[in-house]
Amino acid sequence: MRIYNTLTRKKEEFIPIDKNEIKIYVCGPTVYNYFHVGNARPFVVFDTLRKYMEYRGNDVKFVQNFTDVDDKIINRAREEGLSAPEISEKYIDEYYRDAAALHIGKATVHPKVTENMDEIISFVKNLIDKGYAYERDGDVYYSTRKFPEYGKLSRQNIEELEAGARVEVSEQKADPLDFALWKKRKFEDEAAWESPWGMGRPGWHIECSAMSKKYLGDTIDIHAGGQDLTFPHHENEIAQSEAGNGKVFANYWMHNGYITIDNEKMSKSKGNFFTVRDILKEYDGEVLRFFLLSGHYRSPINFSRDMMDQARSGLTRMRNAKGTLLHLIEAGGVYAEAETEAFDAMSVFREKFIEAMDDDLNTADAISVIFELISAINKAIKDGASAGFAQSCLGLLQELTDVLGLLWDEDKDSMDNEIALLVIERQEARAQKNFARADEIRDILKSKGYTLKDTPQGVQVVKE
């Protein structure tokens, strides 16, 4: 497999550190709200990378963090009258709901900042001891100029950064380019931990360096995330990790491109800000996943109703092909000897699929190969087919779509996202003692063919 490495700006052959286990770290969400469609792209893309590497026979240790300490979480807690931990736990649960709707698998480890505070404090202390960081009145800063290679990922130099890059301004800093590793507590209601520098909490960048080291080691195979994280987040991670550990932090850096909304940058002020939860009210999660994989991950993509409708049409074509094969399997036609040769010829599509995915995870071309396979299957079965041939074709189709997280098992995913969201809303209404709304939702679900049974183990959804 060849991967485009942001660090070197070229495609390189992927050679894992340990052939028995590939180590991948992906930056996860700051849990203060539902995640939006821009967040969804790296979650889906790098979940697909993991699925593909496992498909090729590799063991993958996949780490994706939850940032559960942040100014945004603190502000949301004040708005909702809850504690910061209550807010973060609430939106971690909501993340899992929406991720499941997009068929995003759980990471091997989902570390939380609050559960790794000792490691973070130790990491900061080590940087101070090595002369890369300093303390000022309870705050700790990384001394950017002490790391000669700073800027190597984003291809920026110190002079350019001084001229007006995105850096925080603080009177405490020895240099305006320095960034925070530890922040002194400013308000009594602010989450804080005891440290050698007093009560405080970590800066955003240090958490990933510390958790990557803890769960994956000093050097990892792949670090991935959205293009917007290249600078300053990933640049700062490199500076911290390589200064602290004395080793290369990540051998390969992968970044997905931006998403625009109707050809404009997504912005709450423009009214074109869409959470995945919003989108699931109109489209099922598999459609959104198909859309996010329909372009090359490094290319920008434009989210619009037309593009989503096209994705739904493409997915419907895949589903119809699967449905036709299931019908032929059930009908149990007579085996024809020529079918063996016909199926053997279809192995070329597996080879073409692997070729596309090996070329820097080219899911767009991989989807095209699946449609070529469907055309070949339709041609082969136009006059009927045996159950065995249909089963073989379905097996190949499912093999390839499984890698992309498409054509889910219908028995497991028979309840669509609209129904799932209504069930969640009803549970919330009951918890708030809004029984009128809960009864209304029950009637809506009944009209759609679903009956709810409240059991001691929770709500059971029964399809009538």
C-alpha positions in Angstrom: 0.0 0.0 0.0 1.1 3.5 -0.8 0.1 6.4 1.4 0.4 10.2 0.8 2.5 11.4 3.7 1.7 15.0 4.6 5.2 15.3 6.2 7.1 14.5 2.9 4.4 15.7 0.5 4.6 12.5 -1.5 3.2 9.0 -1.7 5.3 6.4 0.1 5.2 2.7 0.5 3.6 1.9 3.8 6.0 -0.1 5.9 4.7 -0.8 9.5 7.0 -0.6 12.5 5.7 -4.0 13.7 4.3 -6.3 11.0 2.1 -7.9 13.7 0.4 -4.7 14.7 -0.2 -1.4 12.9 -0.5 1.5 15.3 -2.8 4.4 14.3 -3.8 7.5 16.3 -6.7 9.7 15.1 -7.7 12.9 16.8 -11.2 12.6 18.2 -14.0 15.0 19.1 -14.2 17.7 21.8 -17.3 16.5 23.5 -19.5 19.5 24.0 -22.0 19.1 21.2 -23.2 16.7 18.5 -20.4 16.2 15.9 -20.9 17.9 12.6 -20.5 16.7 9.0 -17.0 18.1 8.9 -16.0 16.0 11.9 -17.7 13.0 10.3 -15.4 12.9 7.3 -12.2 11.9 9.2 -14.1 9.6 11.5 -15.5 7.7 8.4 -12.3 7.9 6.3 -9.9 6.6 8.9 -12.4 4.0 10.1 -12.3 2.8 6.5 -8.5 2.8 6.6 -8.6 0.6 9.6 -11.2 -1.8 8.0 -9.1 -2.1 4.9 -5.9 -2.8 6.8 -7.7 -5.5 8.8 -9.2 -6.9 5.5 -5.7 -7.3 4.2 -4.9 -9.5 7.3 -3.3 -6.9 9.6 -3.9 -6.5 13.3 -4.6 -2.8 14.0 -4.4 -0.9 17.3 -6.6 2.1 16.6 -6.7 4.9 19.2 -9.1 7.8 19.0 -9.3 10.2 22.0 -12.1 12.1 23.6 -11.2 15.7 24.6 -13.4 16.0 27.7 -11.6 19.0 29.2 -11.9 22.2 27.3 -13.2 25.8 27.4 -16.1 24.9 25.1 -17.1 22.2 27.5 -16.9 24.5 30.5 -19.0 27.2 28.6 -21.6 24.6 27.6 -21.8 23.4 31.2 -22.6 26.9 32.4 -25.2 27.3 29.7 -27.0 24.1 30.5 -26.6 24.4 34.3 -24.6 21.1 34.5 -21.1 20.1 35.5 -18.4 19.8 32.9 -18.2 16.0 33.4 -21.9 15.7 32.9 -21.7 17.6 29.6 -18.8 15.5 28.4 -20.4 12.2 29.3 -23.6 13.3 27.7 -22.0 14.1 24.4 -19.7 11.0 24.4 -22.9 8.9 24.5 -24.3 11.0 21.6 -21.1 10.5 19.7 -21.5 6.7 20.0 -25.1 6.9 18.7 -24.2 9.0 15.7 -21.0 7.0 15.0 -23.0 3.8 15.0 -25.5 5.3 12.5 -22.5 5.8 10.2 -21.2 2.3 10.9 -18.0 3.7 12.5 -16.5 1.0 14.6 -15.3 1.7 18.2 -11.6 2.3 18.5 -9.4 -0.2 20.2 -9.1 2.5 22.9 -11.0 5.7 23.4 -8.9 7.5 26.0 -10.3 10.5 27.8 -8.1 13.4 29.0 -9.6 13.2 32.5 -8.5 9.6 32.8 -4.9 10.3 31.8 -4.0 13.3 33.9 -1.0 11.7 35.6 0.6 10.8 32.2 -0.1 14.4 30.9 1.5 16.0 34.0 4.5 13.7 33.8 4.9 14.5 30.1 4.9 18.3 30.8 7.3 17.8 33.7 9.7 15.9 31.4 9.6 18.8 28.8 10.5 21.3 31.6 13.3 19.1 32.8 14.7 18.9 29.3 14.6 22.6 28.8 11.8 22.7 26.2 9.2 24.2 28.5 8.9 26.8 31.3 6.5 27.8 34.0 5.1 31.3 34.6 2.8 31.9 37.5 1.0 28.5 37.3 1.0 28.3 33.5 3.4 26.2 31.5 4.5 27.0 28.0 6.4 25.1 25.3 9.4 27.1 24.0 8.9 26.8 20.3 12.3 28.1 19.2 14.0 25.4 21.3 12.8 22.8 18.7 14.8 23.4 15.5 12.4 21.5 13.2 9.3 23.3 14.3 7.1 23.9 11.1 8.3 20.8 9.2 4.8 19.3 8.9 2.9 22.5 7.8 6.0 23.8 5.9 6.0 27.1 7.8 9.1 28.8 9.2 9.6 30.9 12.3 9.7 34.1 10.4 6.4 33.4 8.7 4.8 32.5 12.0 6.1 35.7 13.6 4.5 37.7 10.8 1.0 36.7 11.9 0.2 33.0 12.3 -2.6 31.6 14.5 -0.9 31.9 17.9 -2.3 32.8 21.2 -1.2 36.1 22.7 -0.3 36.2 26.4 1.8 38.5 28.6 3.0 35.4 30.4 4.8 34.0 27.4 8.6 34.5 26.9 7.9 34.4 23.2 4.6 35.0 21.3 5.1 31.8 19.4 5.1 29.6 22.5 2.0 27.6 23.3 0.3 26.4 26.5 1.0 23.0 27.9 -0.7 23.6 31.3 -3.3 26.3 32.1 -3.7 27.8 35.6 -7.3 27.6 37.0 -9.0 31.0 36.6 -12.4 30.3 38.1 -13.6 28.3 41.0 -16.2 26.3 38.8 -13.5 25.4 36.3 -12.3 21.8 36.3 -8.8 21.6 37.6 -6.2 19.1 38.8 -3.3 19.4 41.3 0.1 19.6 39.6 3.6 20.8 40.5 2.5 24.2 39.2 -0.7 24.5 41.1 -4.3 23.7 40.3 -5.0 23.7 36.5 -5.7 21.7 33.4 -3.8 20.7 30.3 -3.6 22.6 27.1 -5.2 21.0 24.0 -2.1 19.9 22.2 -0.3 18.0 25.0 -3.1 15.5 25.6 -2.6 13.7 22.3 1.1 13.5 22.7 0.7 12.0 26.2 -2.1 9.5 25.3 -0.4 8.4 22.1 2.7 7.6 24.0 0.8 5.7 26.7 -1.3 3.6 24.4 0.9 3.2 21.3 4.5 4.0 22.3 7.0 6.7 21.4 6.8 6.2 17.7 3.6 5.2 15.8 2.8 4.2 12.3 0.1 6.7 11.3 -1.2 9.8 12.8 -4.4 11.1 11.1 -7.0 13.8 11.2 -8.6 16.7 9.3 -6.6 19.1 7.2 -7.4 21.9 9.7 -5.4 20.1 12.4 -2.1 20.2 10.4 -1.3 23.6 12.1 -1.0 24.2 14.9 -2.3 21.1 16.6 -0.3 18.4 14.8 2.7 20.6 14.4 2.7 21.1 18.2 2.3 17.4 18.8 5.4 16.7 16.8 7.4 19.4 18.8 6.2 18.0 22.1 6.6 14.3 21.4 9.9 14.4 19.6 11.5 16.8 22.1 10.1 14.7 25.0 10.8 11.2 23.6 13.8 11.9 21.5 12.3 9.8 18.7 10.3 10.3 15.5 6.7 10.7 16.6 4.8 9.3 13.6 6.2 7.8 10.4 3.1 8.7 8.2 0.8 11.7 8.5 -2.6 11.5 6.8 -5.0 14.4 6.5 -8.5 14.5 4.8 -9.7 17.5 2.8 -12.3 20.1 3.8 -16.0 19.9 3.4 -17.9 22.9 2.0 -21.7 23.3 2.3 -23.3 24.3 -1.1 -19.8 25.5 -2.1 -19.4 27.7 1.0 -17.4 27.2 4.2 -19.6 25.8 6.9 -20.4 28.4 9.5 -23.1 28.8 12.2 -23.4 32.5 11.3 -24.2 31.6 7.7 -26.9 29.1 8.8 -25.2 26.3 6.9 -23.9 24.4 10.0 -25.1 20.8 10.0 -24.6 18.2 12.7 -24.8 14.5 11.8 -27.9 14.3 14.0 -29.5 17.0 11.8 -28.6 15.0 8.6 -29.9 11.7 10.0 -33.4 13.2 10.3 -33.6 13.1 6.5 -31.0 10.6 5.3 -29.9 7.3 6.8 -26.4 7.0 8.0 -25.3 4.7 5.3 -26.1 7.3 2.7 -23.9 9.8 4.5 -21.1 7.3 4.7 -21.4 6.6 1.0 -21.2 10.3 0.2 -18.1 10.8 2.4 -16.3 8.0 0.6 -17.4 8.9 -2.9 -14.5 11.4 -3.3 -10.8 10.9 -2.6 -10.2 11.6 1.1 -7.6 14.3 0.4 -9.8 16.2 -2.0 -12.3 18.8 -0.9 -15.9 17.7 -1.2 -19.1 19.7 -1.4 -22.1 18.7 0.8 -25.4 19.5 -0.7 -28.9 18.0 -1.1 -28.1 17.1 -4.7 -24.9 15.3 -3.7 -26.7 13.5 -0.9 -29.5 12.5 -3.3 -26.9 11.1 -5.7 -25.3 9.2 -2.9 -28.7 7.7 -2.0 -29.3 6.7 -5.6 -25.9 5.0 -5.8 -26.5 3.2 -2.6 -29.9 2.1 -3.7 -28.3 0.5 -6.8 -26.0 -1.5 -4.5 -29.0 -2.5 -2.3 -31.0 -3.6 -5.3 -28.2 -5.7 -6.5 -28.0 -7.4 -3.1 -31.8 -7.8 -3.1 -31.8 -9.5 -6.5 -29.1 -12.0 -5.4 -31.0 -12.8 -2.2 -34.1 -13.5 -4.3 -32.1 -15.9 -6.6 -30.7 -17.7 -3.6 -34.2 -18.2 -2.2 -35.6 -19.3 -5.5 -32.9 -22.0 -5.8 -32.3 -22.2 -9.5 -30.4 -25.2 -11.1 -26.6 -25.0 -11.2 -25.1 -24.5 -14.7 -21.4 -25.5 -15.3 -20.7 -22.3 -17.2 -21.3 -20.4 -14.0 -18.0 -21.6 -12.5 -16.1 -19.9 -15.3 -18.3 -16.8 -15.1 -17.6 -16.4 -11.3 -13.9 -17.1 -11.7 -13.8 -14.2 -14.1 -15.2 -11.9 -11.5 -12.1 -12.2 -9.3 -10.6 -9.4 -11.4 -12.9 -7.0 -9.5 -11.4 -8.0 -6.2 -7.9 -7.3 -7.7 -9.0 -3.9 -9.0 -10.6 -3.0 -5.7 -7.4 -3.8 -3.8 -5.4 -1.9 -6.4 -7.6 1.2 -5.9 -7.4 1.0 -2.1 -3.7 0.4 -2.1 -3.3 3.6 -4.0 -3.6 6.0 -1.0 -7.0 4.7 0.1 -8.8 5.7 -3.2 -12.3 4.9 -2.1 -13.8 6.8 -5.0 -12.2 4.3 -7.5 -13.0 1.4 -5.2 -16.7 2.3 -5.3 -16.5 2.5 -9.1 -15.1 -1.0 -9.1 -18.0 -2.2 -7.1 -20.4 -0.8 -9.6 -18.4 -2.5 -12.4 -18.9 -5.8 -10.4 -22.6 -5.1 -10.1 -22.9 -4.6 -13.9 -21.0 -7.9 -14.5 -23.3 -9.7 -12.1 -26.5 -8.2 -13.6 -25.3 -9.4 -17.0 -24.5 -12.9 -15.8 -27.9 -13.3 -14.1 -30.1 -11.6 -16.7 -31.6 -15.0 -17.8 -31.6 -16.4 -14.3 -28.9 -18.2 -12.1 -28.5 -21.0 -9.6 -28.6 -20.4 -5.9 -25.0 -21.3 -5.6 -23.9 -18.8 -8.3 -26.0 -16.1 -6.7 -24.5 -16.9 -3.3 -21.0 -16.7 -4.6 -21.7 -13.3 -6.3 -23.3 -12.0 -3.1 -20.3 -13.1 -1.1 -17.9 -11.2 -3.3 -20.2 -8.1 -3.3 -20.5 -8.2 0.5 -16.8 -8.8 0.9 -15.9 -5.5 -0.9 -18.7 -3.4 0.5 -17.9 -4.5 4.0 -14.5 -2.9 3.7 -16.2 0.4 3.0 -18.7 -0.1 5.7 -21.6 -0.3 3.2 -24.5 -2.7 2.7 -24.9 -3.4 6.3 -26.5 -6.6 7.6 -30.2 -5.8 7.3 -31.2 -8.0 10.2 -28.9 -5.9 12.5 -29.9 -2.6 10.9 -33.5 -3.0 10.1 -34.6 -0.1 12.3 -33.7 3.1 10.3 -32.2 6.2 11.8 -35.5 8.1 11.9 -37.0 5.5 14.1 -34.0 5.3 16.3 -34.0 9.1 16.8 -37.7 9.0 17.7 -37.1 6.3 20.3 -34.3 8.4 21.8 -36.5 11.5 21.8 -39.3 9.6 23.6 -36.9 8.4 26.3 -35.7 11.9 26.8 -39.3 13.2 27.0 -40.2 10.5 29.6 -37.1 11.5 31.6 -38.3 15.1 31.6 -41.8 13.9 32.6 -43.2 15.3 29.3 -45.6 12.4 29.0 -47.8 14.2 26.4 -44.8 14.3 23.9 -43.8 10.7 24.8 -47.3 9.5 24.0 -47.3 11.5 20.8 -44.1 9.9 19.7 -45.5 6.4 20.6 -48.4 7.1 18.2 -46.0 8.3 15.4 -44.0 5.1 15.7 -47.2 3.0 15.7 -48.2 4.7 12.5 -44.9 3.7 11.0 -45.3 0.1 12.0 -43.3 0.0 15.2 -44.6 -0.9 18.7 -42.7 0.0 21.9 -42.6 -2.2 24.9 -41.3 -0.8 28.1 -39.5 -3.6 29.9 -37.2 -3.7 33.0 -34.3 -4.0 30.6 -35.3 -0.9 28.7 -37.4 -0.1 25.6 -38.0 -2.9 23.2 -38.8 -1.9 19.6 -41.0 -4.4 17.8 -41.7 -4.2 14.0 -45.3 -5.1 13.4 
